[in-house]
């Protein structure tokens, strides 16, 4: 009976690893951003390290479910969970990250909850190790584990490459889709964007590309012939005020909860163009060059002293 419970424990923890691995495969940029925010890996290695971890997490989950080399996989999983717990405690207590990044936006959990869950997973693995049996791993189990490692890493890498080439992910899991009606609860009732022309932009104070967008967004909001701009962030209210003040923003900034923010925007900056509450365009990472050129051509009409300046060079977009 204890052996059967041990198998269930391995299946549960392994399933968690597989689910979180798949979540990272579908939206690898979120995990890459999380790794970058830790500031522990050199810039040129961040993508590779992230992809290897995603592949390893998925394969380790499969190995636990199939009981491939249980002594090794259980010990390895416990070490990884313990190490991730220390990393979560350090990164969240120092303010480098807001959460563990383990669930890639699937769950909205606090750092303390994440640590408790990791402790539970470790206890389940220890129970499974104590009551394990010494069954031999057969060839097909090895093959399936190796395949899961290769396929998950390749799919995550493919998602990134597809996004770079096409400007959108192959699997778009966000709620913001072209021709979809904007939902009032997405801004938690702070501002009504259901009437007229609006550009709703998801930003982050730590995002370098967002800073490049700000000078254009300020100009767009200033001009009466262009849509109004509404900025959205997921930091605290004081940080949002400092952000608006630091960059002399002339448009409204709305603070929403991190879980909702991640549900709506797969990366920052992300913008949607609304016409009477319907999403007509979606931009992720870059603005259309035609739109930027139109703004640049009209910038000559901006009076001196307005504080609104648009550089003629748009290579950063």
Backbone torsions as a table, in degrees:
resi	resn	phi	psi	omega
1	UNK	NA	-44.0	179.1
2	UNK	-62.1	-36.5	178.4
3	UNK	-62.8	-41.7	179.3
4	UNK	-64.8	-39.5	177.3
5	UNK	-64.6	-38.5	177.0
6	UNK	-60.9	-40.3	177.7
7	UNK	-63.1	-39.0	178.3
8	UNK	-64.8	-40.2	178.7
9	UNK	-61.0	-44.9	178.3
10	UNK	-62.9	-40.7	179.7
11	UNK	-63.8	-42.0	-178.5
12	UNK	-64.2	-51.0	-178.8
13	UNK	-66.0	-41.6	178.3
14	UNK	-61.5	-39.0	178.8
15	UNK	-64.6	-39.2	177.1
16	UNK	-60.6	-45.3	178.9
17	UNK	-60.4	-43.0	-178.9
18	UNK	-65.9	-43.7	-178.7
19	UNK	-63.7	-46.7	179.6
20	UNK	-68.1	-32.0	175.9
21	UNK	-65.8	-43.4	178.8
22	UNK	-64.4	-39.0	177.7
23	UNK	-59.6	-37.3	178.7
24	UNK	-74.8	-33.1	176.9
25	UNK	-62.8	-42.2	-176.8
26	UNK	-72.3	-32.5	-180.0
27	UNK	-136.0	67.2	-174.3
28	UNK	-65.1	-25.9	-178.5
29	UNK	-62.8	-30.6	177.5
30	UNK	-65.0	-44.1	-179.6
31	UNK	-70.1	-38.0	177.9
32	UNK	-61.8	-41.6	177.6
33	UNK	-62.8	-39.0	179.0
34	UNK	-64.3	-45.1	179.1
35	UNK	-62.3	-40.9	179.7
36	UNK	-63.1	-37.4	-177.9
37	UNK	-68.2	-21.3	177.9
38	UNK	-69.7	-25.8	178.5
39	UNK	59.0	39.0	178.9
40	UNK	-112.1	-13.1	-176.4
41	UNK	-120.4	138.6	177.4
42	UNK	-60.1	146.1	-173.8
43	UNK	-52.5	-43.0	-176.0
44	UNK	-72.1	-11.1	-178.5
45	UNK	-106.5	-5.7	-173.9
46	UNK	-60.5	-47.0	-178.6
47	UNK	-62.7	-46.6	-178.3
48	UNK	-63.5	-45.8	179.5
49	UNK	-61.0	-42.1	-179.7
50	UNK	-63.5	-44.9	-178.9
51	UNK	-66.0	-39.6	178.4
52	UNK	-63.9	-42.4	179.7
53	UNK	-63.9	-42.5	179.5
54	UNK	-60.1	-46.6	179.9
55	UNK	-64.5	-41.9	-179.6
56	UNK	-65.6	-41.1	180.0
57	UNK	-61.8	-45.6	179.8
58	UNK	-65.2	-45.9	-179.2
59	UNK	-65.3	-37.8	178.6
60	UNK	-64.8	-37.6	176.4
61	UNK	-62.6	-44.3	177.5
62	UNK	-62.3	-41.6	-179.5
63	UNK	-62.9	-39.0	178.2
64	UNK	-66.8	-42.7	-179.6
65	UNK	-63.4	-42.0	-177.8
66	UNK	-86.1	-5.2	-178.0
67	UNK	58.9	48.1	176.2
68	UNK	-80.8	120.8	-178.4
69	UNK	42.8	64.6	-171.4
70	UNK	-56.4	-37.8	179.0
71	UNK	-58.2	-45.6	-176.8
72	UNK	-73.1	-46.2	-175.9
73	UNK	-69.8	-36.0	177.8
74	UNK	-67.2	-46.5	178.7
75	UNK	-61.2	-44.9	179.5
76	UNK	-61.7	-40.1	179.9
77	UNK	-65.7	-41.4	178.9
78	UNK	-63.2	-43.5	179.7
79	UNK	-63.0	-43.9	-179.7
80	UNK	-64.0	-44.5	-179.8
81	UNK	-63.8	-41.4	178.7
82	UNK	-65.2	-44.0	178.6
83	UNK	-63.3	-41.4	178.2
84	UNK	-65.6	-34.1	178.0
85	UNK	-64.6	-44.6	177.3
86	UNK	-62.3	-41.0	-180.0
87	UNK	-65.5	-40.9	178.2
88	UNK	-62.8	-45.7	179.3
89	UNK	-60.5	-44.7	-178.9
90	UNK	-66.5	-48.1	-173.6
91	UNK	-69.1	-37.3	-179.3
92	UNK	-78.6	-34.0	179.4
93	UNK	-73.4	-26.5	178.0
94	UNK	-91.3	-6.3	177.8
95	UNK	85.1	6.3	179.4
96	UNK	-70.0	-35.2	176.6
97	UNK	-135.2	163.4	179.8
98	UNK	-97.8	-18.8	179.7
99	UNK	-150.6	-175.3	-176.4
100	UNK	-76.4	-23.2	-176.9
101	UNK	77.1	0.3	-174.9
102	UNK	-64.5	-39.5	-171.9
103	UNK	-97.6	1.2	172.5
104	UNK	53.0	36.5	177.6
105	UNK	89.9	-4.2	178.6
106	UNK	-66.1	-37.8	-179.2
107	UNK	-125.0	144.2	174.3
108	UNK	-101.1	97.9	-178.0
109	UNK	-128.7	151.4	178.7
110	UNK	-78.1	161.7	176.1
111	UNK	-56.5	-40.7	179.7
112	UNK	-62.9	-40.3	177.4
113	UNK	-64.2	-40.0	177.7
114	UNK	-61.0	-42.8	179.2
115	UNK	-64.7	-39.7	178.5
116	UNK	-65.4	-40.7	178.3
117	UNK	-64.4	-41.8	177.6
118	UNK	-61.2	-40.6	177.7
119	UNK	-62.5	-39.9	177.9
120	UNK	-63.7	-44.1	179.3
121	UNK	-61.1	-40.8	179.7
122	UNK	-63.6	-42.2	178.4
123	UNK	-62.8	-40.9	177.8
124	UNK	-62.9	-40.5	179.6
125	UNK	-68.0	-39.6	177.8
126	UNK	-63.0	-42.5	177.6
127	UNK	-60.6	-44.8	-179.5
128	UNK	-64.1	-36.6	-179.6
129	UNK	-67.9	-41.0	-179.2
130	UNK	-63.5	-39.5	-174.6
131	UNK	-105.7	22.2	179.5
132	UNK	-72.9	163.8	171.6
133	UNK	-117.6	160.9	-175.9
134	UNK	-97.4	65.9	176.6
135	UNK	-85.0	142.2	179.4
136	UNK	-75.5	139.6	176.3
137	UNK	-80.8	129.2	-177.7
138	UNK	-92.9	166.6	-171.6
139	UNK	-58.9	-43.0	-175.6
140	UNK	-63.9	-29.0	178.0
141	UNK	-68.8	-41.2	175.3
142	UNK	-60.7	-46.9	-176.7
143	UNK	-61.6	-44.7	-178.5
144	UNK	-65.0	-37.4	178.0
145	UNK	-65.4	-44.2	179.1
146	UNK	-64.9	-42.3	178.9
147	UNK	-61.0	-42.0	-179.9
148	UNK	-63.0	-35.6	177.1
149	UNK	-64.5	-48.6	-176.7
150	UNK	-67.7	-46.1	-175.7
151	UNK	-66.4	-44.4	-179.0
152	UNK	-64.4	-41.8	177.5
153	UNK	-64.8	-41.7	-179.4
154	UNK	-66.5	-41.2	179.9
155	UNK	-66.0	-41.3	178.3
156	UNK	-63.1	-43.5	177.8
157	UNK	-64.2	-40.0	178.9
158	UNK	-64.8	-37.4	177.0
159	UNK	-59.8	-43.6	-179.3
160	UNK	-65.0	-46.0	-178.8
161	UNK	-65.1	-39.6	178.7
162	UNK	-62.9	-41.0	179.8
163	UNK	-65.2	-41.4	-179.6
164	UNK	-62.7	-42.0	-177.1
165	UNK	-74.9	-41.7	-171.8
166	UNK	-104.0	-9.0	179.4
167	UNK	75.5	11.6	178.2
168	UNK	-155.8	155.7	179.4
169	UNK	-78.1	156.3	175.7
170	UNK	-68.5	-41.1	174.9
171	UNK	-109.0	101.7	179.8
172	UNK	-95.2	106.0	-176.1
173	UNK	-94.6	-0.6	-178.5
174	UNK	-77.9	164.3	-179.4
175	UNK	-83.7	-14.0	-177.6
176	UNK	-86.8	103.9	179.5
177	UNK	-131.3	145.5	-179.0
178	UNK	-59.3	138.8	-179.2
179	UNK	75.5	6.3	176.7
180	UNK	-91.8	146.8	178.2
181	UNK	-74.6	132.8	175.9
182	UNK	-67.8	137.7	180.0
183	UNK	-100.0	130.1	-175.4
184	UNK	-60.8	-30.5	-177.8
185	UNK	-71.9	-12.6	-179.6
186	UNK	-65.3	-29.3	174.6
187	UNK	-103.0	15.4	176.6
188	UNK	53.0	35.3	176.0
189	UNK	73.6	9.3	-175.9
190	UNK	-71.4	-42.4	-177.3
191	UNK	-141.6	141.0	176.8
192	UNK	-92.2	116.8	179.9
193	UNK	-114.9	21.8	-174.6
194	UNK	-84.1	-9.3	-178.2
195	UNK	-119.5	141.8	176.4
196	UNK	75.2	-165.3	-178.8
197	UNK	-97.8	128.6	-179.0
198	UNK	-138.9	150.6	168.5
199	UNK	-120.7	114.0	178.4
200	UNK	-99.6	122.3	-173.0
201	UNK	-119.6	127.6	177.7
202	UNK	-94.7	120.3	-171.2
203	UNK	-127.1	166.7	173.0
204	UNK	-140.3	133.8	179.0
205	UNK	-59.4	-25.2	-178.1
206	UNK	-90.5	-2.8	-173.5
207	UNK	-88.3	116.6	179.6
208	UNK	-62.5	-40.8	-179.4
209	UNK	-65.3	-33.8	177.5
210	UNK	-60.1	-39.8	179.6
211	UNK	-61.7	-36.8	177.8
212	UNK	-66.6	-32.9	178.9
213	UNK	-71.2	-29.7	-169.4
214	UNK	-59.1	-41.8	-177.9
215	UNK	-62.7	-34.4	177.3
216	UNK	-74.6	-42.4	-178.8
217	UNK	-63.0	-37.9	177.5
218	UNK	-61.9	-41.0	179.8
219	UNK	-68.9	-41.2	178.3
220	UNK	-60.2	-45.9	-178.5
221	UNK	-67.1	-30.6	-178.7
222	UNK	-68.8	-36.1	-174.7
223	UNK	-82.0	129.6	-176.8
224	UNK	-70.8	-20.4	-178.3
225	UNK	-87.6	1.5	-179.3
226	UNK	-119.0	162.4	-177.7
227	UNK	-61.9	152.5	171.9
228	UNK	-70.6	150.0	-178.6
229	UNK	-109.8	137.3	173.6
230	UNK	-127.8	122.9	178.6
231	UNK	-93.6	146.1	179.8
232	UNK	-129.5	129.9	178.1
233	UNK	-133.0	164.9	179.1
234	UNK	-120.0	20.7	176.1
235	UNK	-88.1	-178.8	178.0
236	UNK	-75.8	168.2	-173.4
237	UNK	-62.1	-42.7	-178.8
238	UNK	-63.7	-41.8	178.5
239	UNK	-64.7	-36.6	177.9
240	UNK	-65.4	-40.2	177.5
241	UNK	-64.0	-43.3	178.4
242	UNK	-63.1	-38.9	179.1
243	UNK	-61.8	-48.3	-179.8
244	UNK	-63.7	-39.6	-178.6
245	UNK	-71.5	-40.3	-177.5
246	UNK	-61.9	-35.9	-176.7
247	UNK	-107.2	11.5	174.8
248	UNK	52.0	49.0	-176.6
249	UNK	-73.1	136.8	-179.3
250	UNK	-104.5	8.0	177.9
251	UNK	-119.5	163.2	-175.3
252	UNK	-71.6	145.1	174.6
253	UNK	-117.6	126.6	-179.7
254	UNK	-110.4	133.0	177.2
255	UNK	-99.1	125.2	176.6
256	UNK	-125.6	167.6	-177.4
257	UNK	-68.9	146.2	-178.6
258	UNK	-55.3	-41.5	-177.7
259	UNK	-62.5	-42.9	178.4
260	UNK	-67.3	-40.9	179.0
261	UNK	-58.1	-47.8	-179.3
262	UNK	-67.4	-28.7	177.4
263	UNK	-68.7	-32.8	-175.8
264	UNK	-90.2	-39.1	-174.4
265	UNK	-119.8	124.4	-179.6
266	UNK	-79.6	-21.3	179.9
267	UNK	-158.8	166.4	174.7
268	UNK	-119.5	144.5	-4.5
269	UNK	-80.2	145.9	172.5
270	UNK	-129.3	136.4	179.4
271	UNK	-133.5	146.3	171.5
272	UNK	-125.8	138.9	177.3
273	UNK	-98.4	122.1	-177.0
274	UNK	-108.4	140.2	170.9
275	UNK	-125.1	108.0	-176.9
276	UNK	51.0	43.2	174.4
277	UNK	84.3	4.0	178.2
278	UNK	-108.0	132.3	-179.6
279	UNK	-74.4	116.3	-178.5
280	UNK	-99.7	-32.4	179.0
281	UNK	-142.2	155.6	175.3
282	UNK	-137.4	128.9	178.8
283	UNK	-118.4	133.6	176.9
284	UNK	-128.6	116.0	175.7
285	UNK	84.1	-40.2	-178.5
286	UNK	-134.0	149.8	172.5
287	UNK	-92.9	148.3	175.7
288	UNK	-58.6	132.9	-177.9
289	UNK	-60.7	-32.6	178.5
290	UNK	-63.4	-40.2	179.1
291	UNK	-66.1	-43.3	179.9
292	UNK	-64.2	-40.5	179.9
293	UNK	-63.9	-38.1	178.7
294	UNK	-64.3	-41.1	178.4
295	UNK	-65.2	-43.9	-178.4
296	UNK	-63.0	-39.2	-178.6
297	UNK	-68.2	-27.8	-179.5
298	UNK	-93.4	-2.3	-175.8
299	UNK	-71.2	-16.4	-179.9
300	UNK	-66.5	-21.8	-178.2
301	UNK	-81.6	-6.1	-179.3
302	UNK	-74.9	125.3	-178.0
303	UNK	-66.4	149.6	176.9
304	UNK	-65.8	146.3	179.1
305	UNK	89.0	-2.7	-179.4
306	UNK	-77.1	-17.6	-179.1
307	UNK	81.7	4.3	-178.9
308	UNK	-105.5	113.1	-177.3
309	UNK	-130.6	132.7	177.1
310	UNK	-119.1	119.9	178.5
311	UNK	-67.2	148.5	179.6
312	UNK	-77.2	-15.5	179.8
313	UNK	-91.5	123.2	-176.2
314	UNK	-120.9	27.0	-179.2
315	UNK	-66.7	-21.2	-177.1
316	UNK	-76.1	-10.7	-177.8
317	UNK	-80.2	NA	NA
